[in-house]
């Protein structure tokens, strides 16, 4: 079609009174249908018969040759733009939509969820958030993931229990003949038997915990008995009016006050406020201060994050069992006649301890009973490794022994070293030992045979790591050696440290080593390369005593009285988590143990400048403040009943004991004694 024809069509409207049948799509309003130009049907028919290139040429003439004025161009835009806007996410099959959304970052997913109901359903898909957890390496971190899920279950059960209390109160007011058995039958269990794999909440909680590790405000009072941080409504809000109550299932029950076992949780989390929450400063909910072992050295430390049990061993011949939930020492385990220098804690809360009195003891961490005393070694039990129901102990008598902790029997004796055994690793089938004879040995436990003797170090072997495929040994000769467990072949010699490698941890080919030269190094054992050296102006000023790391952070402690947090990938110093006032003049951090949400530090001194004690720092989400608590309930029951409510103004639990048949309860924050 020529430009003249287009101009004629433009300049001769309404030349014919004949009706023209057009589709509604060719006009956008009734006014446009009233002014139909001459030969419009013929022009549209011609346009329809043209090929793609001819249509493009005609449209170019309309737009670029000033055939349409600005008003007509705006009209074209108003018609065309809606035609190009398509909700392709809703049009695609669900699987493809989820695949497209999987390329969004979590903050963008949260924003996309606000588009419409269907988008929100897609953006909250559990498998989609499972992929986000995988990207954060959460699926490879069983301890972190199980901890997040366990706490989610506890919170959900606590909310369910709180709702049950309220409903029971209402029903009791209407029917005073309700029996205690009826109440008990309907009470939801607080035991996390059913797993709720809510990956979205796990991811968001993980990010909040990570933020708290990096930026959470720590409030220390090293001379106090217990430290609990204050908070403000503006700085401690995860969702509007959504306090979280932490309810630990085990080891949070005070034998004197069993009412502490019950907690009420408030409304659910508003996860769409994640970004706003992340920008606000946070004061961590609580930092517990645990005193014990007087002025003795803490030689070993264990922590079970699921049961909230801390076990400490000391050269004062005792072990102590602490609750990480309330900071109390529940048990002191007496029985050894020499200092305790090694310990292990099983998932089912069985403690195994080794002492200079040449024995091992097996304890029940809940009751404190000594289940077995294991005799056989003729010198100090210096190291041990637990797997399932068997523990391997290494001694200064140059031997290793394998024990069944259920029966207390010694089932195997491994003889071959000619000097004291200093470190041991055990995976249930193979045992790896390092000794002062400069050797590392690989044992088949069942046959009691030495499969490989790994020679290469020219000084004492002090530390070992074993993942089933690789053996990593650290020595006083300043080197770290990586061996093949199957063949015994040396794969790499890691050079860089200047002194004794006192501690190491291995995860997925990443090795982190702490050294007496005050530095920490990150290695890739598959290549033998040093990825990062954690040093610089913020490095430790004395020997590194202990370390732990996960996919994000490295935590290190030192003789200089500090605990430091580092970025694993970049090697950058993040901050000091603990600085003792006596650091540099005798204050020492002996041991640290960490989970994804907690850090336990054992501190003291060699010269009496620092009292022996523990700090328990909780990086789990804080409880926001709210105004005065006032509740009114009607309860009907026969036995003693307990209500526990958390008051965030005073960071304490409100405990209300009731021992009457029928009573209306009205209580406020200032009317209750705080426990």
N, C-alpha and C positions, 0 to 999 in steps of 0.2 A: 504494500500500500504506500502511495506517495504522500509527501507532506501536503500537497494541495488537497488530496482527498481528506486528509485529517483535518485541514483547516476548514474545508467545506462542511465536514461533519460538525465542527465546532460552531461555525457561524450561521447554520441553518437549523435551529431547533424548532420542533413543533410544526414542520412543514406539512405534516400529514395528520389527519384525525383518525387514521386507522389504528385500531388497538394492536399493541405489540405485546406478545406473551414472553416475558422474561422470567428467569429464575430469581428467587428472592436474593440469591447470593450476588447478583449483579447490581443490587442497590442496597443502600444501608438505611434508607428512611423513606417515608411516604412522599416527601417533597421531591426526592430525586426521581420517583416513578412518575410524577406529574409532568416532568419536563424531559421527555424522551426525544432525542434528536432524530432527524430524518435518516432513514436507512440504517438504523442502529442494529436491527436484526441481521441485516446483510453483512455489516462490518464484523459483528460477533461471529457469524457463521464463517466468514473468511479467516478470522483470527483462530477459530477452532481448527480449521483445516491446515493451517500453517504448521511447519515443523518447529522444533525448539529454537533454532537459530533465527528463523524469521520472526517468531514471537519476541525474542530478545531485541531484535532490531527495531520492531515497532514500538516496544516499550521505551527503548532508548530515545527514539524520536519524540515520544510524548514528554519525557522528563527533561532531556538535555537541550531540545531545540526551542525552548521557551513557548511551547504550545500551551502548557498549563501555567496559570499564574500561581502566586504563592498560596492563595486561599484554596485553590484546587489541589495543590501539592499537600497541604495539610489534610485535606479530605482523604486523599490517597493514603497518607500515612495512618490516619485513624482507622481505615479499613484494613490495611495490610498488617499492621502491627499485631492486632489480636490473633490474626490467622497464623502468625509465626510463633505465638506463645502456646506451648504444649506442655502439659504435666507428663513428661515422658516417664518419670518414675512410676506414676500410677498406671500408665499404659503398658509398661513392661511386665513380664512375668516376675513374680516375687523374687525368684532366684537371681535374675539379672539385676533387678533393682538393688538387692542386697550387695551384689558384686560391685555395682557402681558406687554405692554408699561406703563400701569398705575402703575406698581411696581417700575418704575424708578424715581429717584429724578429729579427735574426740571433741574439742570445742566447737568445730563446725557441725558435728553430728548433733550436739545439744541445740545449736541454733536451728538446724534443719528440722528438728523435732517440733519446733514451734510453728511450722508452716501450716499443717492441717492434721486432722486426726489420723489419716492413713500414713502420712509421713512419720508421725510420732510412733505409730505401731512398728514401722520398719526400723526407725532409728533406735528403738529400744529392743530390737531382736537380740536374743541371748547369744546366738552364734556370732552375730556381728561384733558384739562386745567381747566374746571369747577371742576373736581374732585380734582385737586391740590389746587384750591381756597377753596374747602370744607375742605381739610386737614389743611389749614391755618386759619380755622374758619371765612373766609371772607363771606361765604354765610349766616352765623348767624349774621353778623354785617351789618345791613341794611344801616346804616349811612356811613360806610366806603365804602361799595360796590357802593352805589348810588353816592358817591362823586367821586370815581374812574371812573365810567361810565360817569358821567356828564362831567368830565374834558376831558375824551377821546372824547366825542361828541364835546366839545368846540374846541379841537385841530383839529379834523377832519374838522369841519365847517370852522375854521380859515384858514386851508390849502386850502380848496375848495374856500373860498373867495379870497385868495391871487391869486390862479390860475385864478379865474374869472377876477380879476383886470388886470392881464397880458394879457389874451385873449381879454378883452374889449379894452385894449390899442392897441393891434395889429390890431384888426378889425376896430377900430376907425381911425387908420392911413390910412387904405385902403378905408374906406367909411366914408367920413366926414359928410354925410347926416344922420348918425345914430341919433336917437332921444333919449332923456332921458328916455322915457317910455320903449323903447326897452332894455335899460340898466337895468332898474328896474325889468322888467319882468323876466329876466334871472338870476338875482342876487340870489344866494343861501341864504336860511334863516340861521340865526345864532341862532335860537331858538332850543334847543335840544328836539324836539317833538318826533323824532324817536330814540328808544333805540338801541344802538349797543352793544350787550352783547359780547364783545371781551374779553373772560376770560384769554387768554394768556397775552394780554397787561395789563389787570387788575392785574394779578398775578405779572408780572415783575415790574409794577409801584409800587405795594404794597411792593415788596422787596426793591426797591430803596428808597421808603419813610421810610421804617423801618431802612435801613442803615443810612439815614440822621438823624433820631431821635437819633441813637446810636453814630454816628461818625461825622455828619456834623459840620463843623467849624463855630462857632457863632462869629460874629463880633459886639460887643456892643459898643455904644458910649452914655452912659446914659445922657449926657448933650447936645446931638445934637438934631436937629429937625427931622432928618430923617436919617436912617442908611441903607446903601446899600453896600453889600459886593463886594469886587473885585474878579476877577477870573483869571485863567490862562488856556490856551488851553490844556495843558497836564493833568491838574487835574480835569477838568470839562467836560469830554467827555463821553457820553453814547453810542453814535455810531459815526462813523467817519463822520464829517461834518453834524451833525444832531441836530441843535439847536431846542429847544422846546419853543414855545411861549404860555404863559398862557393867555387865553382870557376868562374873567368872563362875564357872560351874564348880570347880574344885579349889580347895586350899584357900577359900576366902571366908571360911566359917570360923568365927571366933568360938572356941569351946565354952567360953563364959557367956557370950552373947550370940546364940545361934540365930537370932533374928537377922544377922548380917547376911544371911544366905538369900535374902529375897529383896529384889529391887524393882521399882516401877519405872518404866520407860515412857517417854512422851511421844509426841507426834512424829510422823515419818519425815524423812529428809527431802527437802526440796532440791533435787539435784540440778535443776536448771540455774541455780544461783552459784554454780561452781566458780565461775570466773570472778564474780564479785568477792566471794569468800577468799579466793586465793590472794587477792590484793591487800587483804587486811592483816595487820600484825596480830600474832597469836601468843598468848601466854599458855604454856603447857599446863595441863590439868593438875598434875601432881608429880612431885619428886619426893620419893621416900628416902628416909635416912635410917639405916639399920646399924646398930652398934653391937659388936660382939668380938669374942676372942681376945679381949683386953688389948695388950700391946704385942701380941704375937704375929708372926708372919702368916699371911694367907697363902697356902701352898697350892691349893686347887679350888676350882670354882665350876659348878655346873648349874644349868638353868633349863627347865622344861617350860616353854612358853604356853603350852596347852593347859597344863595343870597348875601353872603359876607357882612352881616350886623352885626355890634356889637352895643349893647345897654347897656349903663352904667347908673346906678342910684346912687344918692349921697345924703348926708344929707344937700346939698346946695339947696334942693327943686326942682332940675331939673333932667331931663334925657337927655342924648346925644346919637345921632345916628351917628355911624362912618362907613366908608367904609373900610373893610378889604383889598380891592384891592389897594387903593391908600393912606390910612392912614388919610384921611381928615374927619373932623367933618362936616357932611352934615346938621344936624339939632340939635337944642337945644329945648327941649320940656319944655315950661314954663306953669304953671297952678296950680301945687300943692302949698299950702301955708305952708307945713311942709316937713320935710325930707322924701325922698323916701327910703323905707326899703324893698320893695319886688317888683319883676317884673316877667313877663313872655313874651315870644316872640313866636308867632305862625309861622307855616310853610309858611303862606301866608302874613307874615310881618305885623301882628297886634301886637301892644305892649299893655300889661295891667300892670299898675303900682299901688302900694299901698303905702299909706303915713301916716305920723303921723297926718295929717289933717283929718283923719277918712274916706277918700274917696278912691275910685278906679277910675282910668281914663283909657279909651280905646283910643289908638292913631293909626293913620296910619303911619307906619315907613317910607314910601316913601314920603308922602306929609307933614307930621308933624301935620296934623289936629287932634284935639281932637274930637273923634267921640261921646264919651259918658262920662259923669261924674256920677259915681255910688254912690248914697247916701244910708246909712242904718246903717253902723257900728257907734258905739258911742265911739270908742277909736281907737288907732293905728291899721292899717292893717299890721300885722306882717309877714304873709306868704300867699302863694297862690299856686294853682295847676291848670294847664290848660289841658283840654282834648276836642278836637274838638272845638265846638262853645260855650262851657261852662267853666267857671272858678269858682273854689271854693276858697274863701278867709277866712282866720282865723284871729281873732282880739283879742286884749287885753280886749275886752268887753265880752270874754268867749264864743262867738258864732262863727258859721261858716255860710257863705251865699253863695248860688249858683246863678251865674249870667249868663244870655244870652248876650254874647258880641256883637251879631248882633243888638239886640233890646235895650240893656242896662237895661233890666228888672231883678229884683231879683226874681227868680223863686222858691227858697226854702230857708228856714232858719233852721239850725240845732242847737238845744239848748240842753245842757246836761252837758257841762264842768262847773266847779265852779271856774276856774282860767283861766288866759290868755292862748289862743291857740298859740302854738309856731311853730308847723310844721303840714303839711297836704300833703296827697297823694290822687290822684283821677284817676280812670280808666274809667269814664263814667257812671258806675253803682254804684260802691261802693266808699265811701270816708273814709279815715282813718285819724284820727287827734290825735296829741299828745299835752299835755298841762302841765302847771305848777301845776296842781292838782295831778300829778304823774300817770295819767291815759292815756290809749290809747283807743280810741273808734272807732268802725266800724259802718258806717252808710249806710243805704239804702237811696240813695238820693231821689228817686222818691216818696217814702212814708214818708220821713223825720223821719224815725224811727232808733233808735240805736239798731243794731243787737247784738253787743257784747261790753262789757266793760272789757278791758284787765288790770287786776290788778296784780301787782308784783313789779314794781319799787317803791323805797322808796325815790325818789327825782324827780326833774323836768325832763320831757321828752323834749329833744332838737332836736332830729333828727329821721326821719322815712324813711323806704323804703318799697315798696309794689309792688309785681309783679303779683297780682291776686290770688296767692295761699298762699304766705308767707307774713307776716308782720314782719319787723325788726325794733325795737325801741332802741334808744340810749339815755342814761340818765346821769344826774349829779351824780348818785349813782355808776358810773364807769362800770356798767354792760350793756351788749347788750342782748336783749331777742328776740327770734324767736318764732312767733306764727303762728298757722294755721288760715288762714283768714275765712275758712268756719265754723269751730267749735269754734274758739276763744281759743283753747287749747294751753298752753305753750309747745313748742317742745324742745327748748334748751335755756340755759342761758350761754352766752359767757363771760367768765371771763378772764381777762388778763390786760386790761387797768387800769390805776391808777387815771384817772381823767375824765373830761367831754368828751363824744364822740360828737364832734362838727359837723362831716360830715361823710356820708356813701354813698356807691354806690353798687347796687346789679345787677348782671348779671349772669343768668344761674346757680343759686345756689352758686355762688362765691360772697362773700361780702368783700369789702375793707372798713375799718373804720379808720378815722383819729381822734386823740385824743389830748387833751390839755397837755398830758404827753410827747409830742413831738415824739411819735411813731405812726406807721401805721401798722395795722395787716390785714392779709388775712385769711378769714375763709371759710370753707365749711359748709353752713347752713343745709345741709342734714344730716350731722353727728355731727355738733357742734364743729368740730376740728379747731384749729388754724393752718393753713398751713404754714404761714410765718409771721415773725415779721420783719418789715423794720426798722432796727435800726443799731447798731454797731458804728464804729468810724465815719462813714459818715452820721449819723442820724441828723435830725433837732435838733437845740439847743433851740427851743422854741415851743410853741403850734402850731399844724397843723391847718391851716386856711381853706384849701380847697383841694380836691383831685378829680382825674378822672382816670379811667383805661379802657383798652381794653383787647384783648386776649393776648397781648404781654407785655404791659408796664403799670406801675402805675406812675402817675404824681402827685406830692404833693407840696403844698406851705405852708409857715410858717411865723410866726411872726419874725423869724430870718433873713428875707429878701432873702430867697433862694427859688428856684423851683428845685426840684430834680426828676430824672428819675430812676426808679427801674425796675428790671425784675420781672414780675408777678409770673412766675413759680418757680424761684429759690430764690426770695427775695433779690437778690444781687443788690447793688447800682451800677448804670451805670455811671452817671455823673450829675453835676449841669447844668441845662439849663439856670439858671439865678442866679446871685449873686449880690445883691445891695451893692455899696460901703458903704452905711450907715447901712448895716445889722449888728445887734448886738448893735447898738447905736440908734435905733429908726426906721430904715427902715423896712417896712412891705410889704409883698405881700398879698393884701386883698383877691383877688379872682383870679381864673384861669378858663378858658374855653378852651376846646381842641376838635378838630375834628381829623380825621385820618391824615390830612396834615398841620394843623395849631394849634398854641398855642397862646392864648391871656392872658396876665397877667396884672392885675390892681395893681399898687404899690403906696405907699405913706408912710406916717409916722404919729405918734401920737404927735410928738414933733417938727415938722417943719424941721427935718433933711433930709427929702427926698421929692422932689416935686411929687405931684400927677400926674400920667401919666400911659400910657399903652404901653406894648411891644407886637407887633404882629409878630410872628416868622413863616415863611413859610417853611415847610419841604417838600413841593412838589418839583419836580425835577428842578434843576437849569438850567440856560441857558449857554451853553459853549461859550467861546470867539471865535471870528473870526476877521479877518483883516478888513481893511477899507471897508465900504459898498459903492458901486457905482452902481446906477441903471440908466437905460435910458428907458423911456416910452413915448409913444405917446397916449394922451388921447383925446377923443372927448366927450363933455358933455355940458349941458346947465346950470345946477345948480352948486353951490359950491360942491367941492369934496375934500375928505381928504384921504391922504395916511399915514398910521402909520406903522413904521418899528422899530423893536427893535435893538438897538445898545448895544452889550454886553461888549464892551470896556468901555463904560461909564455907563452901566447898566441903560439906559434910552431910552425913545421912541423918534424916529425921527418923527416929525410932519411936513407935507407939506400941506399947504392949497392952493387950486387953485380955481380961480373964473373967468376963461376965457373960451372962446368957444373952441379954438383949440390951443394947445401949446405943444411943445416938452419939456420934463422935464429931465434935467440931474442934479443929485445932489449927493453929497458925504457927508461923515460924518462931515467934518469940514466946510460944507457950510450951515448947518441947525442949527437953534436954538433948544436947547434941553429943553423939558418941564419937 
